[in-house]
Structure formats: structure tokens, C-alpha cells
Amino acid sequence: MTNKLSVNSEIGTLQRLLVHSPDSGLGKVVPSKAQDWLFEDIVHLDTIRRDEYDYYTKILLYFLDPSKIKGKLAGIDAAENDRRFYKPGSKEFYASDKVIELEWLLARVLEDRDIRSKLVASVSAIEGCTYETQNKLQQYPPSELAKTFISGASDSMELLFAPIPNFIFTRDIGITIKDHVLLNKPARKARTREALLAKYIFFHHPLFEGYRDRIIELPDATHGFLLPKEDEERRITLEGGDIMVVSGHHLLVGVSERTTVEAAMRITNMVFEKGLMEKVSIVKIPRKRDYMHIDTIFTQVKRDVWVMLGNFSRKAVKHEDENAIERILEIKKEEKIKILQFHKNDPDNPVSFDSLEDLLTDISKTDLHCPGEVRFIYSGNNEFPYSVREQWTDSCNLLALKEGVVLGYDRNDKTTEAFKQAGFTIIHVKELLEQLETDKIAVDDLTDTLILMPSAELSRARGGFHCMSMPLYRDILDKQ
């Protein structure tokens, strides 16, 4: 397994990423605990696995590691009921070192007896396990223990502690910034175990050997544990959905429901001190569940194309009716966004941007050297109420497999229409897989394409494909 990290953009051709397939823990989320576990609803596990995430794994393999899937699609589909292809503990597991399953990495880490003992003790402490349970966990084989740590249940289906259903959102456990990894510091207790497991994976798996001195952990604010709840902004919390590496010298950091101002300033100082970035733009969005992270309101499609929520646009959202009172009421309710850009050579004099479009245009022109017009594709085609409805189901949370080729949910009809109007080819993943398997099309042939992914259940988990990916390596864009 080649241990190389390099992410210098959001759109360079993707070569390696971390993912986690939906595990049985998702099927244990109950209505009374859904919001505590950061879910809006309970989801149907088998549908997510078989009819939705299944396609995500396959398309990633076709783009990143085709030898693992090319010519095998019919056999995989025939055996899909037992899911052997996706299970790290099985002989038929796809075991790609390009599309890398987190549970697979964790099982490898747990093969070391000393590490296993420490991690069992740590998990047992934060989950309040009995000493008997702790001793029982020590006896599990590595693959079963990894599965138990993630799903909360053993192979015998004994539920030992709560699941961590958000583990499918691998972007939030950490972010690759050039050849460094920034580990998260979750804002919610429900994600504490995720952060702990990620820490052990990054510090102990051979994949990251040689990079351990490049793992960035954010220390807590001085005496942060003594701060009252009303001083939340002084705490240091961070999730990866609020970090975007938009060029080799420019980092975006979101301040949101999950990432605090204190964390954003700490990250800014650290990347300047380490010489990783020349400038950092801090994008403060309203602390609302509607938005959560900055990657829920915009992501990059091409150097000169972005998808974004029109609520934060200079361009007014179009309403179906022309009732002036309704339009005024909607404008009054609009939330504000604040943007400050800090420069390494003059950190005390940040530059402000009046709108999100101004910032993204500046990135395209100044950082990525785009000569022409910068284009924006709006959630829901910028029509109310579709703009906010489709943003809720992650119309702005797209993953670029390469520049101009992105994955999005098939349920966001108006956003799809906006992509089509912008000149993009629209294709459903099922059709694309059939064409790739029969050589009617090749990955290299695809340009300016929105690949539609099935999404009835996945979208209810409140995260798109940008959330469900942690890129480890992207090709460097030229002219940076």
C-alpha cells in the first residue's frame, strides 16, 4: 500500500480516499435518539447498502481502482445479498488501497496487542463499560473488534454500546491539507468515539508511516473545559466539512454549527507557522442545522464553476409568485454570511468579501488563474422553495472525481436542471456503470458530467458525497 498524501485542490483528479460503508449501527438508530446521534430520521439500512451506497463504491472503484471491479460487476451483483464484496472480514472483500475502507484499516491496527489493549481501555472508559466487558473486548479477534467499535455490536449481535452512525461521513474525521492531516475535534459527544478511532488509525496504520509528524491535532483552549455553555465559541471544535483546500496556497475554514471561531483562528495560525498556506479565508455561516458545514452551502465543480445556495448570493432567489410582501418577508429572514481573508505576510490586516460569490470568483481568478467568466450553479436552480428544499438534501455537497465530473443525488431535480442548462451531461450511475463495464465509454472520456446517485435513504442521513469522502491524494492542477 503506497503511503503518499497530497491534496492541493478540491477538483484535481482523485486517486485515493477514505470511505466507510454503512454498517449495522445505522440500523440501530431509534427515533428517540436520532437527533442526539445527529440524524433527522431513521433510515432503512438494507436500502442504503444495496440500492444506494453500493453504487458509490462501484463508481469509485471504476475511477480509482478499476482492476478491482472491471469485468466482475455481474458476479458482485449476483452475490450482493451476503455483501461479501464490501465486508472487510471476508475473503471476497475488494481490499483496495485506493478506495480505502476505514474498518479495514482499524482491523489492521488492532492486530498489535499493545495498541489493541490501549484502544479497548480508551473506548471502555468513554463508553462507561464494565470491567467484565472490557476484558471480553480484549479477547475479540481484530476484525470483530473493529466492527464492534464502529457498530456497537459484536458478531453475536450483542449490543455493547451505542453505534457511531456518522462514521460514514469520513470527511469529518480529518482533512488532508497538502501532505499533512488535520484531525477533527468534534462538537458533539456522539462523535467522540469516531475521533478516537481516527486518531489510532492515523498514528498507527502503516499507510501513514512517514507522515506521523505531519498529523495536526488542535489543542483545547486554555482551561476550555471550565468554560460555561454560553461561551461555546471560545471552545475549540472542528469538523472536516468546514475545511476546503482550494489551492496549494489557499485554505478555506468554515465557522459553523460544528466549528468554532477559536478553532478557525488556531488553524489559521498553525498552517501559517508550518508554511502550508499563504492565505486562509474564514467563512462564517449561521449556526443552524440547515447548514451544518460550509460544504453544505457550496462546493467546487471546475476551476471556474461552483455550486452554491442562492440564499448567500448577490442574486435574489426567484419566487414562484411575485407577491411583494412575501419577497420582502423572505429577504428580512435571510441570514448573513461573513468572510475574512488572512494573509501570512500581513495577518493583522484581513481582507473582507461582501458575498460568497465574490470570494469564490477571487479563488477562481486569483488562485486558479481562470481568464474567463466564473459561473455559479444554484441549488434548486435558485427558485424558491426548491433552493432550500434541495440544499437540505445536499444539492451543494458534491464530490469531484476529477475536474468537472461530480457525484450528486438524483432527487434534486431543479439543481440537475441547472447543471443541464450550464452545459453539463447528466447521467445516472446505473447507466454509467453498464457503459463502463461494456466499454461503451471510458472514465477518461467523461467531461463536464453530473453523475446522479440514488438517494432516497442516504439523503435522510444529512450528508452528500463530499461528506462521505476523505481524499488522501489528488493530482495537482497545473498553473497553481
N, C-alpha and C positions, 0 to 999 in steps of 0.2 A: 504494500500500500504506500503510494508516494505521499510523503508528508510535506506538502507545499501549500502555503497560504498566500493569496494575493487577490484582493478586491479593491479596485481603484475606480469603480463606477457602479451604477445601478443597471447598466444596459449592455456591458461587454458580454461577449458570448460566454454563457455559463458552462463551466467544466466540472465543478464539484460542489455539492451542497449536502447539508444535514437535513434529514426528514425524520418523522416518526409516524408510522401508520397507525390509524385508530385502533386502540386496544380495548380490552373488555371493560376498562374503567369508565369509558364513555357510556357504556350500557348500564352503569350503576348510578348515574346522576339522577337524583329524585327531585320532584318539583319543589319540595320544601327547602332543598339545599342548593338548587340550581344557581341562584344569584350569589350565594356565598362562594360557589365554585366558578363564578364569573360567566355563567351561562344564562341566557334569557329563557331557555326552554330545554326540555329533554329531547334527545334525538334518538332515532332508530339506528342502532349500531350496525346491523347487517346491511341495511341500505347504504349507509356511509361507506362501509367496506367494499361491498360487491358492486354497487352501481355508481359510485362517485369517486372515492379516493383511489380505487382500483385503476381508473383511467389516468389519474395523476401520476401514479407510479410508472405506468406503462409509457406515457408520453415522455416523462423524464428520462427513462432508460433509452428510448429511441434517440433522444437528442444527446445524451451524455455518455451512455454506455451500451450502444446497440448490440454488441455481441451477447449481452445477457437476455435479449428479447427477440432479436430478429430471427424469424423462422420458427419461433416457439410459441407464438401467440395462441394458436388453436389448442395446443396441449395445455397451456396455462389456463385458458378459459374452460376447458373440459374438466379440469381438476379444481375449479375455483371454490367449490363448496367446502373443501377442507383447508383452503387458504395456505397450503404448504409453501407456495412460492413467496409468500410475504412474511412467513414466520421465521424469525432468526434462529430458533432452536431446531428447525427441520433440515434434513439433508438437501431438500429441493429449494431452500432459501436462495434468493437471487444474489446475495452477498456481493454487491457492487461496491467498489471503492471510489465510485463517482457519485452515485445516489446512495448516500450512506445512512443506514438506519441507526438511530440513537440507541435503541435497545441492544442491538448487536455490539456496539462499542462498549456499552455498560457491562454486558456479559463478559467481554474480554478483560476489562478492568478488574472484575470480580474474581478472576482466576487467581489473582495474587492473594494469598491467605491473609497477609498483614493488612492490605488495603480493604479486603472484604470485612475483616474484623472492625476496622475503624469506621467504615461506612455503615455497617449494621448498628454499631453503637450510636452513631450520629442520628440515623433515621429513627431508631428506637427512642432516643431522647426527645426529638422534636415531635414525635407522634405519641409519646406517653405510653409506650409499650411496656408490658410486664417483663420482668427478668426472664420468665419462662419463655415468652415469645421471642425475646432477644436471642436466647440460646437456641431456640428452634430455627430461627432465621440463619444462624451461623452454620447450620447443617445442610442448608439447601445447596444444590449444585448451582454454579454461576448463572446458567440460562434461566433457571426457575427463579432465582433470587432477583435477577434483573427485571423479569416480568412482574414479580411481586412488588418490588419497589415502585414500579410505574402504575400498575393497575390496582394495587392494594390487596390483591387476592393471590393465593398460592395455586399451584397446578390442581390441587384437590378442591379448588373453588372456595376455600375458607377465606373469608374477608377479614384481614388483619388490621387494616387501617384505611382511611379514605383514599380514593383514587386521585390521580392528578390529571384530569381530563384535558387540561390546557397544554399538555406536553406535545400535542400535535402542532402547536404553534411554535416551531423551533426558532423562528426569528427572535423571539423574546428571551431566549435563554442566553443569547450573546450575539455579538455582531463582529464580523471581520472588517477591520479597518486597515487596508493595505496588507501588511504582513503581521499584524497584531490582532488579538481577540479581546474585545471588551465584554466582560461578563456582566450579567444583569444584577440588579438589586431590587427584587420585586416589591411592589407597593402593597400587595395583598397576601395575607397569610396562606391562602390557598395555593400559592406558587412557591412557598418556601422550600419544599422538597425538590421541586424542579431545579431551583438554583443550586442546591446542594449536590444533586446528581450530576449536573452540568460541570460543576467545579471539579469533581473527581474525574470525570471523563477528560476534560481539557488538561488537567495536570498530570494524569497518569496513563492515558492511552498512547501507544506508540505512534499513532497518527500525528500527534502534536509534539513528538520528541524533537527537540531543537528549537521549539517555539515557546517553551515554558517561561523564559524570561521576557516574553512578549505578550504575556497574558495580563491584561489590565483589570484590576479589581478596585472598585471605588470604596474607599474607607468611609465610615459613617462620619457625620458632622460631629464636632466636639460635643460630647455629652448629649448627643442626639436622642438617646434613649430616655433622657429626662424631660424632653420637651412635651408639653401638653398637646392634645389632639388639634387644638386650634392653630398650632404652629407647624402644621404639616409641611408647609413649603420650605421650612428650614431643615427638614429631614432629607436624606439622600435616597431617592428611589429612582430606578431606571428600568425600562423595558426596551428591547431591541427594535420594536416597531416605531420608536421615536428617534432612531438613528439612520441616516442615509449618507452613504459615501457617494457624492455626486461627481467627484473628480479626484484626481490624485493629490490635490491640494486644498479641497473644499469639503467640509463636513457639515451636514445639517443635523441639528439636535432639537427635538421637539420638547416643549413643556406642555404637559397634558394632564389628564386624569391619573396617569400612571408614572410620569417622570416629572420631578420637581425642578424648580429654578436652581436650587442649591446643587443638584446633580448636574444640571446643564453647565453651570459655571465651572464645576470641578472637572468635567470632561474637557471643556474648552482649555483650561489651564494645562491639563495633562497632555493633550495632543500637541499643544504648542511647545511644552517643555521637552517632549520626546521627538520633536521635529517631524511629526507625522503630517501636519497640516499647516497651511499658510493662513487659512481663514476658516472661521466657524460661524454659521448663521443659526441663531436661536429663534425658533418659530414657536411662539406661544399661542396655543389654541384654547378655546373654552374648556373648562374642566367638566365635560359632560360625557355620559355614557354613549351618546350618539356618535362621538368622535373617537374617544379612547386613545389613539395614537395618531401621529401625523400621517402615517401611511394609510389611514382610513379616509383621508380627505384629498390626498394626491399621491401619484406615483409616476415614474418616468416611463415613456414608451420608446422614444427615439431621442437623439440629441436635441431635436427641435420640436418634439411633440410630448405633451404631458396630458394626463387625465386628471381632472380635479372636480371638486364640489363647487358649484356656482355660488353657493352662499358666501364664499370668501372671495368672490370675483368682483372686478370693476363692472362686469357685465351683469345687469339685473336679470334675475330669474324670470323667465316668461311664465305668465299665468294663463290658465285656460280661459278665465273670464277677465274682462277689462274693468271690473269694479274698482274704482279709485280708492275707496275706503279700505277694501281688502288689501290692496297693494301697499297702502301706507302702513296698515297694521303689520303686514309681513316685514316691511323694512324696519319698523320700530323694534321688532322682535329679533332681528338679525344680530348674531354675536360678532364680536370684533376679533381680529387676529393681529398680533403684534410681532414684528420681525426686527431683530438687531443682528448686524453682521460685525464680528470682531476680527481684526487683523493682527497677526502675530507681531508685526513690526510697530503697531500702534494700538495696543489693546485698550487703552483708556479712551479712545475716540471711536466708538462703534458707529456704523452707518445704518440708518433705518430705511426700511422699504414700506411704501404705502399700501401695497397689496401683495398677495401671494403670487399673482401673475407677474408683477414687477421682479420679484426675486427669481422666479423660475426662468423668466426671459433673460435676466442677467446671467444666470448659470449657463444657459444655452449659448449665449453670445460671448460672454467673457471667459468662461471656463472651458467650454466645448467648441468655441470658435465657429459657431454657425453663422453663415453670411446672410441668410435669408430670414423670412418671417418665422417667428416661433408660434406654433399652433397649439391650441388648447381644445381638448375633447372633454365635454362636460358630462358629469353624472346625469342620467335621465334626460340627456340632450338639453339640459338647462331648462326643463319645463317642470313647473310645479303641478302636482305634488311628486312627480316621478323622480325629480332630482334628489329629494331627501329619502324617498322610499328605496331607491336603488343604491344610494350611498349606505343605507342601513344594511343592505345585503351585498356590500363590498364591491360596488362598481368601480371604486377608485383604488382598490387594493389588488393590483395586478403584478404578476411576476414576469419579467422579461427573460426569455430563454436565450435570446440574442437581440440585438438592436432591431426594434420594430416587430418582433414576434412575441406576443404576450398571451398569458393564460388568464381567462376571466370566467365568471359564472354565466351560464346560459339563461338564467331567469331575468337578467337585467336588460329587458328588450329595448328600452329607449336609449340606453347607453350603447348597445350594439348598433342601433340605428345611427347614432352619432359617429361611431367608428366607420360605418359604411359610407356615410356622407363625406368623411375625411379621406376616403380612398383606400380603406383597408379591406382586404379579403376576409370574409367571415367563414369559418369552417368549424363544424362540430368535431370534437375529439374522436368520436367513434368512427366517423367517416375518414378522418385523417389517419387514424391507426390502420384502417383497412388499406388505404392507399400506400402507406409506408411499407406495410407487410407485403404488398403485391408489386412493389417497385413502380407504382404509377406516379409517385412523387418521391423526392428525396429531401431530407432535412435542409440541405444546402440550397434547395430551390425556393424555400419559403422566405418571402419578404413582406413587410407591412401586412401582417396577419394577426387577427384576433382569433384565438382558439377557444371555442366555447366548451366549458366543462359542466357536467351535470352537477346540480347544486341544491336540490330540494332540502336535504338534511344538512349538508355541510354548511350552508349559509346560515342555518339556525344556530350554529356554534359561534357566530360573530367573528369570523376571520376568513380572509381570502388567501390566495396562493402566495402573495407576498408575505403574509403572516406564517404560512406553512412551509417556509424555506429559510435556511440559514446558509447563504452562499459562502463557500470557503475559497473558491477560485473562479475568477472571471478573466477572460482575455483582456488585455489592456487596450483601450481605444487609442487610435492614433491621434496625433495633434493635441496631446494633453500637455 
